Amino acid sequence: MEKQKNSVGRRKEAVTRVFIAKGSGAITVNDKDYKQYFSLVYLQNQVERPLKTVEVADKYDIKINATGGGVKGQAEAAMLGIARALVEVNPEFRPALKAAGLLKRDPRSVERKKFGHKKARRSFQFSKR
């Protein structure tokens, strides 16, 4: 039996730990089916994207532990984690995943609030008189 591989995906405040092993194509997120956990179809597509890119959707079982952030951040973190795990399983997948932009961590996150301002950039209303 082949050893289980794992990797980490991050996006905004979301962190996912991805465990991948040979199997029938089952994807579970926090002990639920991913279609139940990510109820929106476009989020399900995000999770499936790396598998469809290298055409191995029914060859690996994937278990994901997701924490922090919201569902969208978690789905995108899972996408990165799955892509990284696939490269660990088979390095030949790397060029296809890299070309699809799935091995790049999205650096965008919430900008911090500055003092003397209402939000990160929004100032208090100015009154001349």
Secondary structure as GFF3:
##gff-version 3
##sequence-region A 1 129
A	DSSP	beta_strand	5	11	.	.	.	ID=ss1
A	DSSP	beta_strand	14	22	.	.	.	ID=ss2
A	DSSP	beta_strand	27	29	.	.	.	ID=ss3
A	DSSP	beta_strand	32	33	.	.	.	ID=ss4
A	DSSP	alpha_helix	34	37	.	.	.	ID=ss5
A	DSSP	alpha_helix	41	53	.	.	.	ID=ss6
A	DSSP	beta_strand	60	67	.	.	.	ID=ss7
A	DSSP	alpha_helix	71	89	.	.	.	ID=ss8
A	DSSP	three_ten_helix	91	93	.	.	.	ID=ss9
A	DSSP	alpha_helix	94	99	.	.	.	ID=ss10
###
